[in-house]
Amino acid sequence: MILVVTDIHGNIRKARRILEEYGEKYFKYMLVNGDITHFGDYRDALNIMSTLTTIAEESFFVPGNCDPRNLLEVEELATAKNIHGKTVNLDKFKLHGLGGSNRTPFHTYIEFDEDEIRRILDWNLEGSFILMSHVPPKDTKLDRLFTGGHAGSIIVRDFIIMKKPMLAIHGHIHEARGIDKLGDTIIVNPGPFRSGYYATIEFKNDEPEIGLHKLI
């Protein structure tokens, strides 16, 4: 089983709480999809991840737009491997990562132009893979703001439609928790972990079964 969390924003209490809920090494994999800190530094990120990664046998992360830029260059954080701009094997599937976000009005720490996002993504990927991108694709349920506008990435949308990942995991837009579909791809935003939201994924006959949960 896979645990997916995003948008922790420095809430180490939730990391401790989910450990109480499940125990150490309960999950085979954990995917941490950015905004580990709330404009914190490397030590803040390491502190949270040192607690959280004990819940899984193996963990992967990408930094979010509210994380320090030096996380882009870090290979491991606690025991979690950084997959920003990289692809790793996850059992029979591949996992491809994209951290940061497209440009925002708030000038946060890790933001990219759409052309930069295009260069970071691996357009040569083939076969069954999972995309873990902090920023969601534009014009979906997962990038809709409270105002009704859409704040996702055009290039992430193009990538999903063209490359057809079996599953795409996102975060960034806290109010856009849920599951949607873009082309042939299931896309999911677990919701902000700082508020207790998270997701679990199990594969049955190579099809993902996604559960959305909240810590009590």
C-alpha positions in Angstrom: 0.0 0.0 0.0 1.1 3.6 -0.8 0.7 6.6 1.5 0.4 10.0 -0.2 0.7 13.3 1.6 1.1 16.8 0.4 1.1 20.3 1.7 2.4 19.5 5.2 3.4 23.2 5.8 5.5 22.4 8.8 2.8 20.7 10.8 4.9 18.1 12.6 1.9 17.2 14.9 0.1 15.6 12.0 3.3 13.6 11.2 3.3 12.3 14.7 -0.4 11.7 14.7 -0.4 9.5 11.5 2.4 7.4 13.0 0.2 6.8 16.0 -2.6 5.8 13.6 -0.6 3.3 11.6 2.8 2.6 13.2 6.3 2.3 11.8 6.8 0.7 8.4 3.1 0.2 7.9 3.2 1.3 4.3 5.5 -0.1 1.6 5.9 3.4 0.0 5.2 7.0 1.0 5.0 9.8 -1.6 5.5 13.3 -0.2 4.3 15.8 -2.8 5.8 19.1 -1.7 5.3 22.0 0.7 7.0 20.1 3.5 7.7 23.4 5.2 5.8 26.7 5.4 8.6 28.9 4.0 11.0 27.1 6.3 14.6 26.0 5.8 16.4 22.7 5.3 16.4 21.9 9.0 12.7 22.3 9.2 12.2 20.0 6.3 14.6 17.4 7.7 12.9 17.5 11.1 9.5 16.7 9.6 10.7 14.1 7.2 12.8 12.3 9.9 9.5 11.7 11.7 7.3 11.0 8.8 9.5 8.6 6.8 9.5 6.0 9.6 5.9 5.1 8.5 7.1 3.5 5.3 9.7 1.1 4.0 10.7 3.5 1.2 9.8 7.2 0.7 10.1 9.6 -2.2 9.5 13.4 -2.3 9.5 16.5 -4.4 9.8 20.0 -2.9 6.9 22.4 -3.2 6.8 26.1 -4.0 6.8 26.9 -0.2 10.0 24.9 0.4 13.5 26.2 0.4 15.2 26.2 -3.1 18.1 24.1 -1.8 15.8 21.1 -1.5 15.9 21.0 -5.3 19.5 19.8 -5.1 19.2 17.5 -2.1 19.3 13.8 -3.1 17.8 12.5 0.1 15.9 14.0 3.0 16.0 11.7 6.0 15.5 8.5 4.1 13.2 10.0 1.3 14.7 10.2 -2.2 14.2 13.4 -4.1 12.7 12.7 -7.5 12.3 16.2 -8.8 13.0 15.9 -12.6 13.8 12.2 -12.1 12.2 8.8 -12.7 12.5 5.8 -10.4 11.1 2.3 -10.3 8.1 1.6 -8.0 7.6 -2.1 -8.3 6.3 -2.7 -11.9 5.6 1.0 -12.5 7.8 4.0 -12.9 7.4 7.2 -10.8 8.3 10.6 -12.3 8.6 13.7 -10.2 8.1 17.5 -10.6 8.5 19.9 -7.7 7.7 23.6 -7.2 4.9 25.2 -9.1 4.1 27.5 -12.0 4.2 31.2 -11.4 2.0 32.5 -8.6 1.0 36.1 -7.5 2.9 35.5 -4.2 6.5 35.0 -5.5 7.0 31.9 -3.4 10.4 30.1 -3.1 10.2 27.5 -6.0 8.3 28.7 -9.0 9.0 28.0 -12.7 7.9 29.5 -16.0 5.9 27.0 -18.1 8.8 26.6 -20.5 11.0 25.6 -17.5 8.4 23.0 -16.5 8.5 21.7 -20.0 12.2 21.2 -19.8 12.1 19.5 -16.4 9.5 16.9 -17.4 10.7 13.8 -19.2 8.8 13.6 -22.5 10.5 10.4 -23.5 8.7 8.3 -20.8 6.9 5.3 -22.2 4.8 2.6 -20.6 2.9 2.6 -17.3 4.1 5.3 -15.0 2.8 7.6 -12.2 3.4 11.3 -12.3 3.9 13.0 -8.9 3.7 16.8 -9.6 3.1 19.3 -6.8 1.3 21.6 -9.2 -1.9 20.2 -10.8 -2.9 20.4 -14.5 -4.8 23.5 -15.5 -8.6 23.5 -16.0 -9.5 20.5 -13.8 -11.3 20.0 -10.5 -7.8 19.8 -8.8 -6.7 23.4 -9.7 -10.0 25.2 -9.0 -9.6 28.1 -6.5 -12.3 29.3 -4.1 -12.9 32.1 -6.5 -13.7 29.7 -9.3 -10.6 30.4 -11.3 -8.0 27.8 -12.3 -4.4 28.1 -11.2 -2.8 24.9 -12.6 0.0 24.4 -15.1 -0.8 24.3 -18.9 2.4 22.2 -19.5 1.5 19.7 -16.8 -1.9 19.3 -18.5 -0.3 18.9 -21.9 2.1 16.3 -20.5 -0.7 14.2 -18.9 -2.8 14.3 -22.1 0.2 13.4 -24.3 2.0 10.8 -22.2 -1.0 9.3 -20.5 0.3 8.3 -17.0 -1.9 5.7 -15.4 -2.1 8.0 -12.3 -1.1 11.6 -11.5 -0.8 12.9 -8.0 -0.9 16.6 -7.1 -1.3 19.1 -4.3 -0.7 22.9 -4.2 -4.4 24.0 -4.3 -5.6 23.2 -0.8 -9.3 23.7 -1.6 -9.2 21.4 -4.6 -9.1 18.1 -2.8 -10.5 15.2 -4.8 -10.3 12.9 -7.7 -10.8 13.7 -11.4 -9.9 12.4 -14.8 -7.9 14.0 -17.5 -7.9 12.1 -20.8 -7.1 8.5 -19.8 -5.4 9.5 -16.5 -6.8 9.4 -13.0 -5.7 12.5 -11.2 -5.8 13.0 -7.4 -5.2 15.7 -4.8 -5.3 14.2 -1.3 -5.8 17.6 0.3 -3.5 19.4 2.7 -1.8 17.2 5.2 -1.5 20.1 7.6 -5.3 19.8 8.0 -5.1 16.0 8.4 -5.9 15.0 4.8 -4.1 12.2 3.0 -4.6 9.4 0.5 -3.8 5.7 0.2 -3.3 3.8 -3.0 -3.6 0.1 -3.6 -3.1 -1.6 -7.0 -5.4 -4.5 -7.9 -5.0 -6.0 -11.3 -2.7 -3.1 -12.1 -5.5 -0.6 -11.5 -5.2 2.0 -8.7 -7.8 2.0 -5.9 -7.6 5.4 -4.2 -8.8 6.2 -0.7 -9.2 9.8 0.5 -8.9 10.1 4.3 -8.7 12.5 7.2 -7.0 12.1 10.5 -9.4 12.5 13.5 
